[in-house]
Amino acid sequence: MVRLKDRYLLVNIVYSDTPGAATKKQTGKVGQQQQQQQEPVSDLLLFNQPTIGDLTSQMLLKAIRSQVNSLFGDCGSGAVDRRLQVKYLSPATSTFILLVSRAYYRLVWAALSFMDSVPTRNGRRCIYRVVRVSGTIRKVEEDAIRRARLLILAAKREMAGEQAGTALDALFGGSGGKDVARSLTNVVDQDVNDDDDDNGSTAEDAEMSDG
């Protein structure tokens, strides 16, 4: 029996149209007058905002397929369409998980790199950042939870002034961040060393056996 080999891609939507010095306003009462107080917002949270609007899995799939077709033509589009699915979408965390055939997941990764906006009406400009590639959805789900917790901790440290690096350091790498921020920088391609199936064989072993 032939076993289909798949890859799961964990993707973050990072917003690139966010002003660097944004603030939020809080209203309080002092006696009979309204007083406005400005409180700074963590840059990490500004870049990792929830996705507002009516974004659906179908919209994402349509946009990805369109971009794959634009880059790789009908041949690439047909190869990817066989297994491409959105297995999970969370607008609250701007995160989604894609299922792709192992042989063609790099085509989808390339297409995501060229996409620059949310596929909705008047969609905001954004970056689609692949942060994990795995042979099992369990590993991807665990990494999504871990990254969400690290993001909250990094944002709290940034607000408390404990972190020397910038938000971009924490998102994309840099020398100024602390350990928590550095944990967020890793774009982990687990095509080589992640478990590919339940019996302990790896993707590297599978690729060697394929040819």
Secondary structure, 3 states (H helix, E strand, C coil): CCCCCEEEEEEEEEECCCCCCCEEEEEEEECCEEEEEEEECCHHHHHCCCCCCCCCHHHHHHHHHHHHHHHHHHHHHHHHHCCCEEEEEECCCCEEEEEEEHHHHHHHHHHHHHCCECCCCCCCEEEEEEEEEECCHHHHHHHHHHHHHHHHHHHHHHHCCCCCCCHHHHHHCCCCCCHHHHHHHCCEECCCCCECCCCCCEHHHHHHHHC
